[in-house]
């Protein structure tokens, strides 16, 4: 039996500020391939899950690069939610990774 892929679960909370920012789009790429896409609209920690098949993982180096794309990320200052000028999109509380096998 061998590795068939990886399963991921992350506990996340989007930065939202109604009415200007009512959702955060999120795309997760694994070695350049989309493995997750969602629009988050709840201002609370939520579990999201996705899988990465073995064929996406780089066979030569056995590396996996996850890229999180948050096109709606913005600073609280820009939406009138305080003086914080940091660009915020998503708080990640936890990321669990499980190896899937045959």
Phi, psi and omega in degrees: 000139181232177179289130178254347179159191179231143175249137182237141169225127180237140173261115188228158174219125181282153169276118180230150175206100181289149359269356186288328184223091185261355177205158175236122173280144179221127170239137174243128179249140175242113184048042175088357180252134180293127178239350179204140174211134181198161171242120184262131185234003182251128182274064178204161178291134183223147175271131172241148183224148175203165178236154175234116179289153182305326183292345177277332181288135182299115184290330182289314185252353185056032179264148174228121177251120176262129177242125180257117180256124182230080186293343181265003180301139184203161179277147174304324179299321182293336179252014177073029182252029179127191184260000181293117183265000178293141175280122183242145177224313189206132171267131178248114181273325185203148173224115179255137181234131180233133176280130177262133181231159178291000000 
